[in-house]
Amino acid sequence: IHNRWPAGYRLQQQITAVSLWLVLQGEIEVKLQGQSWRVQQNDAFLSPSESQRELHLRQDSAWLSLGLRATLFGRIDMTHTLSSPRLWQPAPDERAL
């Protein structure tokens, strides 16, 4: 999904699936599991399922989001193995597409 939200937007939500974001523009403040992250342009953020998440957009922002599902033999949910969020902030030379 391609998301575009204005500066100042706030959202609280219950996460039900693992999600992966790639921020194309702006900055998103994420509060999850008692921690805060600033996810900025060119960053990637992976968040686990079954958590309460708060978002605050400090700037007009755009990002791509994917809901991820991982099963073993089509029956066993493997997403529980991701217990904490991950933020990837690539070096400038790694950002070229």
C-alpha positions in Angstrom: 0.0 0.0 0.0 1.3 3.5 -0.8 0.5 5.7 2.2 0.5 9.6 2.1 -0.4 11.4 5.3 0.0 15.1 6.3 2.2 16.5 9.0 0.6 16.4 12.5 -1.4 13.2 11.8 -1.6 10.9 14.8 -2.9 7.3 14.9 -3.1 4.6 17.6 -3.8 1.1 16.3 -3.6 -2.6 17.3 -1.3 -4.4 14.9 -2.4 -7.8 13.8 0.2 -8.7 11.2 4.0 -8.2 10.8 4.5 -5.0 8.7 7.4 -3.7 6.7 7.6 0.0 5.7 9.9 1.8 3.3 9.7 5.5 3.9 9.8 7.5 0.6 9.4 11.0 2.1 9.2 12.7 5.5 9.5 11.4 9.1 7.3 9.1 11.2 7.6 8.8 14.9 6.6 5.3 16.0 6.0 4.2 19.6 5.8 0.4 20.0 6.5 -1.9 22.9 7.5 1.0 25.2 10.2 2.2 22.7 10.3 5.1 20.2 11.8 5.2 16.7 12.2 8.0 14.2 11.7 6.4 10.8 12.9 8.8 8.1 13.2 9.0 4.3 15.0 5.9 2.9 14.7 4.0 6.1 13.0 0.6 6.4 11.0 -0.5 9.5 9.9 -4.0 10.4 7.3 -4.3 13.2 6.0 -7.5 14.9 2.4 -8.4 15.1 0.1 -8.4 18.2 1.2 -5.0 19.5 -0.2 -1.6 20.2 1.4 1.0 17.9 1.2 4.9 18.0 2.2 7.0 15.0 2.9 10.7 14.8 3.9 12.3 11.5 6.3 15.2 12.0 6.3 16.1 8.3 4.1 15.3 5.3 5.1 11.7 4.7 4.8 8.9 2.2 5.8 5.3 2.6 5.1 1.9 1.2 3.8 -0.7 3.6 3.5 -4.5 3.3 1.8 -6.9 5.6 3.8 -10.1 5.9 2.8 -13.6 6.7 5.2 -16.5 7.3 4.1 -20.1 7.8 5.9 -23.4 8.1 4.2 -26.1 6.1 1.3 -23.8 5.6 0.1 -24.3 9.2 2.6 -23.1 11.7 2.8 -19.3 12.2 6.5 -18.2 12.2 5.9 -14.5 12.6 6.0 -14.9 16.4 9.8 -15.4 16.0 10.1 -11.6 15.3 9.7 -10.4 18.9 11.0 -6.8 18.5 10.9 -4.1 15.9 13.9 -3.5 13.5 14.9 -0.2 12.0 17.3 -0.2 9.0 19.0 3.1 8.1 21.2 2.3 5.1 24.3 4.3 4.3 23.9 6.8 1.4 25.8 4.5 -1.0 23.3 1.6 -0.2 20.3 3.8 -0.9 20.7 3.9 -4.7 18.1 1.8 -6.5 
